[in-house]
Amino acid sequence: MKRSSIAFASLLAIWVILSLIQLWGGILSAEIYSKISFSFLLIGGAIFFCSLISNEHLIGDLRLAGGVAIGTIILWVIISLAQLWGPVIDEGIYLKLTVTMLLIGGGILIVSIIKKDYKTDKKLKEDN
């Protein structure tokens, strides 16, 4: 978590400096500044959520679900950045990919949590 915190803080500091330069100098167009800001948000969010997931000390099924979640987040951020800076794919397909990744990642995570709770309850009943 320490490395991800440093990376996140560095990213935030760079964005703050860029924003101050933009505020006082107006060197970038509004479109470019918005794209840069959104890119920083996507990358920072990915760092934050991936560090949260990996910091949970997951075991068993939840480890697999955590890996799928991290992989899904990273893949979605890469696709989103590519789509933001140069429309690589059709907007409809991008939206379908986004919803599909959300459903698959969320579904695997929910099933894993339910399965873990079921196994825990079953073990507690066996052990009285």
C-alpha positions as a printed NumPy array, in Angstrom:
array([[  0.   ,   0.   ,   0.   ],
       [  2.968,   2.311,   0.609],
       [  4.101,   2.291,  -3.039],
       [  0.591,   2.836,  -4.307],
       [  0.121,   5.729,  -1.863],
       [  3.328,   7.336,  -3.113],
       [  2.261,   6.831,  -6.734],
       [ -1.202,   8.239,  -6.03 ],
       [  0.202,  11.256,  -4.137],
       [  2.71 ,  11.925,  -6.929],
       [ -0.02 ,  11.746,  -9.542],
       [ -2.162,  14.14 ,  -7.521],
       [  0.748,  16.563,  -7.077],
       [  1.475,  16.576, -10.816],
       [ -2.197,  17.22 , -11.553],
       [ -2.348,  20.076,  -9.019],
       [  0.737,  21.717, -10.566],
       [ -0.697,  21.261, -14.067],
       [ -4.008,  22.726, -12.898],
       [ -2.287,  25.775, -11.389],
       [ -0.333,  26.32 , -14.603],
       [ -3.556,  26.016, -16.563],
       [ -5.377,  28.375, -14.197],
       [ -2.757,  31.106, -14.367],
       [ -1.343,  30.547, -17.856],
       [ -4.117,  28.902, -19.849],
       [ -1.567,  27.11 , -22.03 ],
       [ -3.79 ,  24.145, -22.882],
       [ -7.128,  24.069, -24.613],
       [-10.101,  23.15 , -22.44 ],
       [-10.466,  19.849, -24.318],
       [ -6.842,  18.787, -23.785],
       [ -6.887,  19.848, -20.118],
       [-10.118,  17.881, -19.579],
       [ -8.628,  14.787, -21.228],
       [ -5.478,  15.046, -19.11 ],
       [ -7.532,  15.497, -15.934],
       [ -9.773,  12.551, -16.756],
       [ -6.698,  10.433, -17.557],
       [ -5.238,  11.286, -14.15 ],
       [ -8.567,  10.357, -12.557],
       [ -8.673,   6.991, -14.343],
       [ -5.082,   6.106, -13.483],
       [ -5.375,   7.334,  -9.892],
       [ -8.627,   5.449,  -9.402],
       [ -7.078,   2.277, -10.782],
       [ -4.108,   2.619,  -8.417],
       [ -6.439,   3.214,  -5.484],
       [ -8.849,   0.342,  -6.139],
       [ -6.143,  -2.159,  -7.103],
       [ -4.213,  -1.373,  -3.917],
       [ -7.388,  -1.786,  -1.851],
       [ -8.129,  -5.146,  -3.414],
       [ -4.564,  -6.448,  -3.158],
       [ -4.218,  -5.235,   0.438],
       [ -7.066,  -7.432,   1.681],
       [ -4.883, -10.56 ,   2.082],
       [ -7.31 , -12.617,   0.068],
       [ -7.228, -16.411,   0.144],
       [ -8.876, -19.157,  -1.853],
       [-11.742, -18.154,  -4.091],
       [-11.473, -14.524,  -3.061],
       [ -7.874, -14.433,  -4.287],
       [ -9.049, -15.487,  -7.742],
       [-11.876, -12.951,  -7.6  ],
       [ -9.432, -10.236,  -6.522],
       [ -7.138, -11.095,  -9.424],
       [-10.042, -10.961, -11.86 ],
       [-11.156,  -7.633, -10.392],
       [ -7.673,  -6.109, -10.662],
       [ -7.265,  -7.434, -14.213],
       [-10.679,  -6.09 , -15.185],
       [ -9.927,  -2.661, -13.713],
       [ -6.572,  -2.406, -15.507],
       [ -8.01 ,  -3.592, -18.828],
       [-10.946,  -1.168, -18.565],
       [ -8.641,   1.754, -17.743],
       [ -6.431,   0.963, -20.757],
       [ -9.458,   0.732, -23.055],
       [-10.923,   3.922, -21.555],
       [ -7.676,   5.865, -21.997],
       [ -7.394,   4.71 , -25.6  ],
       [-11.019,   5.665, -26.21 ],
       [-10.537,   9.058, -24.533],
       [ -7.485,  10.117, -26.522],
       [ -8.45 ,   8.687, -29.89 ],
       [-11.72 ,   6.885, -30.44 ],
       [-10.37 ,   3.406, -31.124],
       [-13.668,   1.553, -31.078],
       [-17.283,   2.452, -31.669],
       [-18.986,   4.123, -28.695],
       [-21.677,   1.438, -28.561],
       [-19.083,  -1.329, -28.366],
       [-17.169,   0.614, -25.692],
       [-20.318,   0.918, -23.605],
       [-21.062,  -2.804, -24.046],
       [-17.484,  -3.684, -23.022],
       [-17.767,  -1.461, -19.948],
       [-21.033,  -3.05 , -18.814],
       [-19.741,  -6.559, -19.599],
       [-16.585,  -6.008, -17.532],
       [-18.65 ,  -4.61 , -14.675],
       [-21.041,  -7.566, -14.724],
       [-18.324, -10.218, -15.005],
       [-16.059,  -8.644, -12.379],
       [-18.918,  -7.901,  -9.997],
       [-20.521, -11.289, -10.558],
       [-17.342, -13.206,  -9.813],
       [-16.698, -11.104,  -6.727],
       [-20.249, -11.55 ,  -5.38 ],
       [-20.277, -15.313,  -6.017],
       [-16.889, -15.641,  -4.294],
       [-18.058, -13.693,  -1.248],
       [-21.247, -15.76 ,  -0.981],
       [-19.257, -18.969,  -1.366],
       [-16.809, -17.869,   1.352],
       [-19.675, -16.995,   3.709],
       [-21.318, -20.359,   3.017],
       [-18.081, -22.241,   3.738],
       [-17.521, -20.221,   6.919],
       [-21.082, -20.878,   8.146],
       [-20.767, -24.564,   7.321],
       [-17.47 , -24.831,   9.206],
       [-18.905, -23.002,  12.212],
       [-21.888, -25.393,  12.306],
       [-19.571, -28.415,  12.095],
       [-17.408, -27.06 ,  14.92 ],
       [-20.469, -26.056,  16.948]])
